[in-house]
Amino acid sequence: MVMESTAEFNDDDKFSESNQLLPQNPKKPIELFEELEEDSEVAYESGEKICIEDFDVESLSDYTTPGPFSWKKLWRFTGPGFLMSIAFLDPGNLEGDLQAGAIAGYSLLWLLLWATAMGLLIQLLSARIGVATGKHLAELCREEYPNWARYLLWIMAEIALIGADIQEVIGSAIAIQILSRGVLPLWAGVIITASDCFMFLFLENYGVRKLEAVFAVLIGTMALSFAWMFADAKPSGKELLIGVLVPKLSSKTIRQAVGVVGCVIMPHNVFLHSALVQSRKIDPKKKGHVQEALNYYSIESTIALLVSFMINLFLTTVFAKGFYGTKQASSIGLVNAGQYLEEKYGGGLLPILYIWGIGLLSAGQSSTITGTYAGQFIMGGFLDLRLKKWLRALITRSFAIVPTMIIAIVFNTSEATLDVLNEWLNVLQSIQIPFALIPLLTLVAKEEVMASFKVGPILQRISWTVAALVIVINGYLLLDFFMSEVNGLLFGSLVCAITLAYVTFIIYLVTRDGVLSSMWSNLISGKSSICAGN
């Protein structure tokens, strides 16, 4: 009896001791997984991601082959590409469109088409790296580059984002000024636009799909506004078709041509798209699911950029029809475009001035919100910050709003000064393009990063050729700008020193992993073997 009671006592004692070792409120495995995720910076938390319910798991038992095409799946994947496409429709791009139309007429429409195609290629690579690795480009740069290079890349990305954001906020403020008939000054429009940060945070609480729906409405508003203007202008269908299909370039339109191509690649957009694609639940370890996601994202991004191309086409042809060959052509910009449109096309049921204002406001608001979104991913990815989203968004927004407010107050009544400022901002963003493209093209070709989803040699060559073309074109823009703006020995020496450091860093990025040299050595060895065979 004594022994039995002792045994019972010992068992109970062991049970109580084991209880003390266990947590008092045990968590479910899912909660533990989410807690682990919160320890490191991620684009989207697990609970925020959209489930693709009808992934055909039974036919993907080995997860190596994608399932059959489904319209329902395509709909579930639709969203990130349209958010990405907004960078092709921001106020800076719209200004490039109207100036190209007014100065070059229909002759640069073919370049607009091919520039959009080049932009699509870069954005598909950005989506590829995000889906295949489960990390966005800023996170991968943090992991792959030494600290000094990573911080430099982060600073360059932030500078590019601030430059783009200033243009977008100013564009929105101009639209608000137009729609209020000048009652609200530029600085008041900047304050109103700044509030989109809080609207963004409000919408984000309701889920990714709600946010994507708002952007769809804004893109739809742009499309409707500029299509209405297109219908009012009644451009020549024959000239439009020739402009799209027949390449033509003259010395008088070279600056506008450079602007059309230069506006396509936005550095912050390359970082943004690699993060947006992670809003869907995709397991990077399941090859079939990854390939299927890439297929759907390719279709969705192509459709989104086709829509953006049509919107840019509408705007370019409106100004080509109305102002090509006129004395006003060289002086048209965002600030006075509405006034010129009103003088040219008059009123009507809905005056074209207000249609232009509505379209410009939609472009400015949508691009400033995506800029806030991109800023969160860039800052969080490069620095591995674990800040609350509202705080990170507020910091990101302040970087752009403070300088923009100063600009709006100082240059409120000076159209010419705003145009000069816009040129400087375009230069600022052009300088940053290599620091988004080179890391993307380097990492997307690395087997250690991409595994079986690294790009092949042919796509590598095409991508590097496109990147080189964009960088050279923007280099021409920079050279042309500095030749006309840089005066004085001291300023010239400073620019030369900065240029030397800039080129040195680009050479470091290109040569660091040896991807480019191995690509060309493979090409040369391949040609040599063909010659030897012959």
BELZI-V789066 format. One record per residue. RES is the residue in one small letter. SS is DSSP state (hx for helix, st for strand, lp for the rest). PHI is phi in whole degrees, -180 to 180 (999 if undefined). OMEGA is omega in degrees with one decimal (* if undefined). Layout:
BEGIN
RES | SS | PHI | OMEGA
RES | SS | PHI | OMEGA
END
This chain:
BEGIN
m | lp | 999 | -179.4
v | hx | -64 | -179.4
m | hx | -64 | -180.0
e | hx | -63 | -178.7
s | hx | -66 | 178.1
t | hx | -64 | 178.0
a | hx | -61 | 179.4
e | hx | -62 | 179.9
f | hx | -63 | -179.6
n | hx | -64 | 178.5
d | hx | -62 | -179.7
d | hx | -65 | -179.0
d | hx | -64 | 178.0
k | hx | -63 | -179.3
f | hx | -63 | -179.1
s | hx | -68 | 178.1
e | hx | -65 | 178.6
s | hx | -66 | 177.1
n | hx | -63 | -179.3
q | hx | -66 | 179.7
l | hx | -75 | -178.4
l | lp | -83 | 176.1
p | lp | -67 | -176.6
q | lp | -68 | 178.9
n | lp | -121 | -176.4
p | lp | -60 | -178.8
k | lp | -100 | 176.1
k | lp | -71 | 179.7
p | hx | -56 | -179.2
i | hx | -63 | -179.6
e | hx | -65 | 177.6
l | hx | -63 | 179.0
f | hx | -63 | -179.8
e | hx | -67 | 178.6
e | hx | -65 | 177.1
l | hx | -64 | 179.8
e | hx | -63 | -176.7
e | hx | -68 | -178.2
d | lp | -70 | 178.6
s | lp | -123 | -177.9
e | lp | -69 | 177.1
v | lp | -133 | -179.9
a | lp | -67 | 179.8
y | lp | -136 | 173.6
e | lp | -72 | -176.5
s | hx | -57 | -178.3
g | hx | -72 | -179.5
e | hx | -86 | -173.2
k | lp | -76 | -179.4
i | st | -89 | 178.9
c | lp | -79 | 171.8
i | lp | -100 | -168.2
e | lp | -61 | -171.3
d | lp | -98 | 165.4
f | lp | -59 | -174.1
d | lp | -79 | -173.3
v | lp | -66 | -177.5
e | hx | -64 | 179.7
s | hx | -81 | 179.2
l | hx | -115 | -176.3
s | lp | -61 | 177.1
d | lp | -99 | 177.2
y | lp | 56 | -176.8
t | lp | -109 | -178.1
t | lp | -127 | 178.4
p | lp | -71 | 179.0
g | lp | -79 | 179.5
p | lp | -69 | -179.7
f | lp | -64 | 179.0
s | lp | -142 | 177.5
w | hx | -64 | 179.9
k | hx | -65 | 177.9
k | hx | -66 | 178.6
l | hx | -58 | 178.4
w | hx | -63 | -179.6
r | hx | -67 | 179.4
f | hx | -86 | -177.4
t | lp | -74 | 179.6
g | lp | 151 | -177.7
p | hx | -57 | -179.5
g | hx | -65 | 179.6
f | hx | -74 | 173.5
l | hx | -64 | 177.5
m | hx | -63 | -174.8
s | hx | -67 | -178.3
i | hx | -64 | 177.1
a | hx | -64 | 176.6
f | hx | -83 | -175.4
l | hx | -126 | -176.9
d | lp | -74 | -177.2
p | hx | -55 | 177.3
g | hx | -62 | 176.9
n | hx | -67 | 179.8
l | hx | -63 | 177.3
e | hx | -65 | 175.6
g | hx | -61 | 178.8
d | hx | -63 | -174.7
l | hx | -69 | 177.5
q | hx | -72 | 176.6
a | hx | -63 | 179.1
g | hx | -67 | -176.7
a | hx | -69 | -174.9
i | hx | -93 | -175.7
a | hx | -105 | -178.4
g | lp | 67 | -179.4
y | lp | -89 | -166.3
s | lp | -71 | -177.3
l | lp | -106 | -179.7
l | hx | -66 | 177.1
w | hx | -62 | -179.8
l | hx | -70 | 175.6
l | hx | -60 | 179.0
l | hx | -63 | -177.2
w | hx | -71 | 175.9
a | hx | -65 | 176.6
t | hx | -65 | 177.6
a | hx | -64 | 176.7
m | hx | -65 | 177.0
g | hx | -62 | 178.3
l | hx | -62 | 179.8
l | hx | -58 | -179.2
i | hx | -63 | -177.7
q | hx | -70 | 175.4
l | hx | -66 | 176.0
l | hx | -67 | 177.2
s | hx | -63 | 177.0
a | hx | -64 | -178.1
r | hx | -61 | -177.2
i | hx | -68 | 179.0
g | hx | -70 | -178.6
v | hx | -72 | -173.5
a | hx | -70 | -177.4
t | hx | -101 | -174.2
g | lp | 74 | 178.8
k | lp | -133 | 177.9
h | lp | -93 | -169.0
l | hx | -60 | -179.8
a | hx | -64 | 176.9
e | hx | -62 | -178.9
l | hx | -65 | 176.4
c | hx | -63 | 178.1
r | hx | -62 | -177.1
e | hx | -81 | -170.4
e | hx | -92 | -174.9
y | lp | -106 | 174.6
p | lp | -64 | -172.5
n | hx | -57 | -176.3
w | hx | -63 | 179.6
a | hx | -71 | 179.7
r | hx | -62 | -180.0
y | hx | -67 | 176.7
l | hx | -65 | 178.0
l | hx | -62 | 179.5
w | hx | -64 | 179.9
i | hx | -61 | 179.0
m | hx | -63 | 179.2
a | hx | -64 | 179.7
e | hx | -68 | 178.4
i | hx | -62 | 178.5
a | hx | -62 | -179.6
l | hx | -65 | 179.4
i | hx | -63 | 178.4
g | hx | -60 | 178.5
a | hx | -65 | -177.0
d | hx | -66 | 178.3
i | hx | -61 | 178.2
q | hx | -61 | -177.0
e | hx | -68 | 179.5
v | hx | -67 | 177.6
i | hx | -62 | 177.5
g | hx | -60 | 177.2
s | hx | -63 | -179.4
a | hx | -64 | 176.4
i | hx | -63 | 178.6
a | hx | -62 | 179.0
i | hx | -65 | 177.4
q | hx | -64 | 178.3
i | hx | -65 | -175.6
l | hx | -69 | 177.5
s | lp | -93 | -178.8
r | lp | 57 | 175.8
g | lp | 85 | -179.9
v | lp | -65 | 179.6
l | lp | -93 | 179.0
p | lp | -71 | -176.1
l | hx | -60 | -177.1
w | hx | -65 | 177.4
a | hx | -67 | 176.5
g | hx | -63 | 177.4
v | hx | -64 | 179.5
i | hx | -64 | 179.2
i | hx | -63 | 179.7
t | hx | -64 | -179.8
a | hx | -60 | -178.4
s | lp | -69 | 179.6
d | hx | -63 | 177.1
c | hx | -58 | -178.4
f | hx | -75 | 175.1
m | hx | -64 | 178.0
f | hx | -61 | 179.7
l | hx | -63 | 178.8
f | hx | -64 | -178.7
l | hx | -68 | -177.3
e | hx | -63 | 178.9
n | lp | -66 | -178.7
y | lp | -93 | 175.1
g | lp | 106 | -175.6
v | hx | -63 | -176.2
r | hx | -64 | 178.2
k | hx | -66 | 178.4
l | hx | -64 | 178.7
e | hx | -63 | 178.8
a | hx | -66 | 178.0
v | hx | -64 | 178.1
f | hx | -65 | 177.2
a | hx | -62 | 178.1
v | hx | -64 | -179.6
l | hx | -65 | 177.5
i | hx | -65 | 177.3
g | hx | -62 | 178.2
t | hx | -64 | 176.5
m | hx | -60 | -177.9
a | hx | -60 | -179.2
l | hx | -66 | -178.1
s | hx | -63 | -176.0
f | hx | -76 | 173.3
a | hx | -68 | 176.6
w | hx | -62 | 177.8
m | hx | -62 | 178.4
f | hx | -60 | 179.5
a | hx | -67 | 178.5
d | hx | -66 | -175.8
a | hx | -74 | -178.8
k | lp | 52 | 179.8
p | lp | -69 | -179.7
s | lp | -74 | 179.7
g | hx | -65 | -179.3
k | hx | -66 | 179.8
e | hx | -65 | 178.9
l | hx | -63 | -178.6
l | hx | -64 | 178.0
i | hx | -63 | 179.8
g | hx | -62 | -179.6
v | hx | -77 | -170.4
l | hx | -96 | -173.6
v | lp | -109 | 178.3
p | lp | -65 | 179.1
k | lp | -150 | -179.1
l | lp | -148 | 178.8
s | lp | -125 | -178.9
s | hx | -64 | -178.8
k | hx | -74 | -175.8
t | hx | -111 | -175.7
i | hx | -63 | -179.4
r | hx | -65 | 178.4
q | hx | -67 | 178.3
a | hx | -63 | 177.4
v | hx | -61 | 178.8
g | hx | -64 | 179.6
v | hx | -61 | -179.4
v | hx | -74 | -176.9
g | hx | -64 | -178.6
c | lp | -79 | -173.4
v | lp | -73 | -177.0
i | lp | -93 | 176.0
m | lp | -103 | -175.3
p | hx | -53 | -177.5
h | hx | -67 | -179.0
n | hx | -72 | 176.8
v | hx | -64 | 176.4
f | hx | -68 | -174.9
l | hx | -62 | -173.5
h | hx | -64 | 179.6
s | hx | -66 | 177.3
a | hx | -90 | -177.2
l | hx | -60 | -177.1
v | hx | -68 | 179.1
q | hx | -84 | 177.2
s | hx | -75 | 174.5
r | st | -107 | -178.4
k | lp | -78 | 179.0
i | lp | -128 | 176.9
d | lp | -91 | -178.2
p | lp | -61 | -178.7
k | lp | -80 | -178.9
k | lp | -100 | -171.9
k | hx | -60 | -179.7
g | hx | -63 | 178.6
h | hx | -66 | 179.1
v | hx | -63 | -179.6
q | hx | -64 | 178.4
e | hx | -65 | 177.8
a | hx | -62 | 178.7
l | hx | -62 | 178.5
n | hx | -62 | -178.4
y | hx | -69 | 178.2
y | hx | -65 | 177.6
s | hx | -65 | 178.5
i | hx | -64 | -176.5
e | hx | -65 | -179.8
s | hx | -66 | 178.2
t | hx | -63 | 178.3
i | hx | -63 | -178.3
a | hx | -62 | -179.0
l | hx | -76 | 172.2
l | hx | -66 | 176.4
v | hx | -63 | -179.8
s | hx | -64 | 177.5
f | hx | -62 | -179.8
m | hx | -64 | 179.1
i | hx | -65 | 177.1
n | hx | -62 | 178.3
l | hx | -63 | 178.3
f | hx | -55 | -174.8
l | hx | -68 | -179.8
t | hx | -62 | -177.6
t | hx | -71 | 176.5
v | hx | -60 | -178.7
f | hx | -78 | 173.8
a | hx | -66 | -179.2
k | hx | -67 | -172.4
g | hx | -87 | -168.0
f | hx | -131 | 179.7
y | lp | -63 | 179.8
g | lp | 86 | 178.9
t | lp | -95 | -179.7
k | lp | -73 | 178.8
q | lp | -79 | -170.2
a | hx | -54 | -174.1
s | hx | -78 | -176.2
s | hx | -109 | -177.0
i | lp | -80 | 174.8
g | lp | -146 | -179.0
l | hx | -60 | -173.7
v | hx | -65 | -174.0
n | hx | -107 | -176.8
a | hx | -60 | -180.0
g | hx | -61 | 179.6
q | hx | -63 | 179.3
y | hx | -65 | 178.5
l | hx | -63 | -179.6
e | hx | -65 | 179.6
e | hx | -67 | -175.5
k | hx | -80 | -171.9
y | hx | -107 | 174.9
g | lp | 72 | -174.4
g | lp | -91 | -175.2
g | lp | 103 | -179.2
l | lp | -58 | 174.6
l | lp | -129 | -175.2
p | lp | -54 | -176.0
i | hx | -63 | 176.9
l | hx | -58 | -178.4
y | hx | -73 | 176.4
i | hx | -62 | 176.9
w | hx | -61 | -179.8
g | hx | -62 | 179.6
i | hx | -65 | 179.1
g | hx | -63 | 179.9
l | hx | -66 | 178.9
l | hx | -64 | 178.0
s | hx | -62 | 178.8
a | hx | -64 | -177.7
g | hx | -67 | -178.4
q | hx | -66 | -178.3
s | hx | -65 | -177.8
s | hx | -73 | 177.1
t | hx | -70 | 178.6
i | hx | -69 | 177.1
t | hx | -66 | 175.1
g | hx | -63 | 175.8
t | hx | -62 | 178.1
y | hx | -60 | -179.8
a | hx | -62 | 179.8
g | hx | -60 | 178.0
q | hx | -64 | -178.4
f | hx | -67 | -178.3
i | hx | -65 | -178.9
m | hx | -65 | -179.1
g | hx | -66 | -177.4
g | hx | -70 | -178.3
f | hx | -70 | -172.8
l | hx | -102 | -177.9
d | lp | 55 | -179.5
l | lp | -80 | 176.9
r | lp | -112 | 178.4
l | lp | -91 | 173.2
k | lp | -64 | -173.4
k | hx | -61 | -177.7
w | hx | -65 | -179.3
l | hx | -71 | 179.4
r | hx | -65 | 178.4
a | hx | -64 | 179.8
l | hx | -65 | 178.0
i | hx | -64 | -179.9
t | hx | -60 | -178.5
r | hx | -66 | -177.9
s | hx | -65 | 179.4
f | hx | -56 | -177.5
a | hx | -95 | -172.5
i | hx | -69 | -177.2
v | hx | -61 | 177.6
p | hx | -65 | -180.0
t | hx | -66 | 178.5
m | hx | -63 | 177.6
i | hx | -61 | 179.6
i | hx | -61 | -177.6
a | hx | -64 | -179.6
i | hx | -72 | -176.0
v | hx | -72 | -172.0
f | lp | -108 | -173.2
n | lp | -57 | -174.9
t | lp | -111 | -175.1
s | lp | -112 | 178.3
e | hx | -66 | -177.3
a | hx | -62 | -179.4
t | hx | -67 | 177.2
l | hx | -64 | 177.8
d | hx | -65 | 177.0
v | hx | -63 | 177.7
l | hx | -59 | 179.7
n | hx | -62 | 177.0
e | hx | -63 | 178.9
w | hx | -63 | 179.5
l | hx | -67 | 175.6
n | hx | -62 | 177.5
v | hx | -64 | -179.9
l | hx | -57 | -179.8
q | hx | -75 | 178.8
s | hx | -61 | -179.7
i | hx | -61 | -173.2
q | hx | -85 | -172.8
i | lp | -56 | -179.9
p | hx | -60 | -174.4
f | hx | -81 | 169.2
a | hx | -105 | -176.1
l | hx | -71 | -175.0
i | hx | -65 | 175.1
p | hx | -59 | 179.0
l | hx | -61 | -176.2
l | hx | -69 | 177.5
t | hx | -70 | -174.9
l | hx | -73 | -177.2
v | lp | -71 | 178.4
a | lp | -102 | -178.5
k | lp | -90 | 179.8
e | hx | -66 | 179.1
e | hx | -62 | -179.5
v | hx | -94 | -170.5
m | hx | -98 | -175.7
a | hx | 56 | -175.4
s | hx | -75 | -177.3
f | hx | -98 | 175.1
k | lp | -65 | -176.6
v | lp | -74 | 180.0
g | lp | -78 | -176.0
p | hx | -62 | -178.6
i | hx | -67 | 179.3
l | hx | -66 | 175.6
q | hx | -59 | -177.7
r | hx | -65 | 178.5
i | hx | -62 | -177.0
s | hx | -64 | 179.7
w | hx | -67 | 177.0
t | hx | -66 | 177.3
v | hx | -62 | 180.0
a | hx | -61 | 179.3
a | hx | -62 | 179.4
l | hx | -63 | -179.8
v | hx | -63 | -178.6
i | hx | -66 | 178.8
v | hx | -65 | 179.2
i | hx | -62 | 178.0
n | hx | -69 | 174.8
g | hx | -63 | 176.3
y | hx | -62 | 178.5
l | hx | -60 | 179.6
l | hx | -64 | -179.2
l | hx | -61 | 179.5
d | hx | -62 | -178.1
f | hx | -67 | -176.8
f | hx | -69 | 177.3
m | hx | -62 | -178.2
s | hx | -91 | -173.2
e | hx | -104 | -174.4
v | lp | -82 | 179.1
n | lp | -133 | 178.0
g | lp | 95 | -176.7
l | hx | -66 | -177.0
l | hx | -64 | -179.7
f | hx | -64 | 179.1
g | hx | -63 | 178.5
s | hx | -65 | 178.9
l | hx | -64 | 178.9
v | hx | -62 | 179.1
c | hx | -64 | 179.5
a | hx | -65 | 179.2
i | hx | -65 | 179.2
t | hx | -62 | 178.5
l | hx | -62 | 178.1
a | hx | -64 | -179.6
y | hx | -62 | -178.9
v | hx | -66 | 178.3
t | hx | -61 | 179.6
f | hx | -66 | 177.9
i | hx | -63 | 178.9
i | hx | -62 | 177.6
y | hx | -60 | -178.3
l | hx | -63 | -177.3
v | hx | -70 | -172.7
t | hx | -94 | -170.3
r | lp | -58 | -175.5
d | lp | -97 | 177.0
g | lp | 70 | -178.2
v | hx | -66 | -176.6
l | hx | -67 | -179.0
s | hx | -67 | 179.0
s | hx | -68 | 178.7
m | hx | -63 | -178.3
w | hx | -74 | 177.0
s | hx | -67 | 175.3
n | hx | -65 | 179.2
l | hx | -65 | -179.0
i | hx | -66 | 179.4
s | hx | -65 | 177.3
g | hx | -65 | 178.1
k | hx | -66 | -179.4
s | hx | -65 | 179.9
s | hx | -67 | 177.8
i | hx | -66 | 179.5
c | hx | -63 | 179.7
a | hx | -65 | 178.6
g | hx | -67 | 178.9
n | lp | -76 | *
END
